[in-house]
Amino acid sequence: MTKTMPSKLPAVFLLALTFLLLGGGAVLALQTQAPANDDQVWKEFITWFKTAPAGGDPFRLYGEELAKQGLTKEEIGRRFGVITRLFATRPEGAEVFYDRTFSRPALTGRPEVDGFASGPSEFLVGAVKEVRPGRALDLGMGQGRNAVALATKGWTVTGVDVSGEAVAAAARNADKAGVKIKGIKSDYASFDFGRESWDLVAMIFAWAPIDEPAFVERVRACLKPGGLVVLENFVSTPERPRPPMVRALPPGGTRAAFAGFEIVSYEELTGTGDWGGPDSDLVRMVARKR
């Protein structure tokens, strides 16, 4: 929910000192400035993010930009708290982030360099190895690594991603593999999941809001009787917390979120995810609609 400024402003303001400019004789007026509200913080960040310099950590660069504007460390920290929180609920953040990710021209195929995996999830491939192909929905499709892999096994695949660059990359990768997939640019809230439409819903590091019962119910309703959910994601622990936008639940949280399903297999482990990097706390689940 969008927050607005309270009706009464805080008692402490940032005051601009009145001083005489040497040689000019101009006097700057005394100013009072209230902290930017959440909407303003988010809008300013997204506007900057869309044209941020390529290379380097964009969040570090934005912090440096705010410092150049004269913001205090406290205010910069507050703004990053707002940005981190809103990344989980406002799809334009993920859209800009992944548009930048998937539009980079020089990709190596190495997750630790590119920032994402190019090969399919071994867990997903293994989970459906003995399943008769049908209609599959790949949420958070990315560049289509899993959608294309499913299509090569005979599945009719629709992939959804908030990033237009991702959907375009998936189409190119499907062409290279000689298969057809349907790519849809949409956020989760806007996408029509349908009812009893899919034999499989794949959520592989999909940043899907599985912490929201209404979303899980949409997934359940869209599956045909006996349809499967195959999910792989991070687990958030006190030792290895994950930012809100990742939608990583605490240990046992994913099983609890899908309590209305038959849990076919469930494992929480420490290992290297398909996206590379150091060992992480992961969850891998296969669940069937009752």
Summary of the structure (lengths in Angstrom):
residues: 290
radius of gyration: 22.6
end to end distance: 33.2
largest distance: 81.9
contacts: 823
relative contact order: 0.10
helix: 35%
strand: 21%
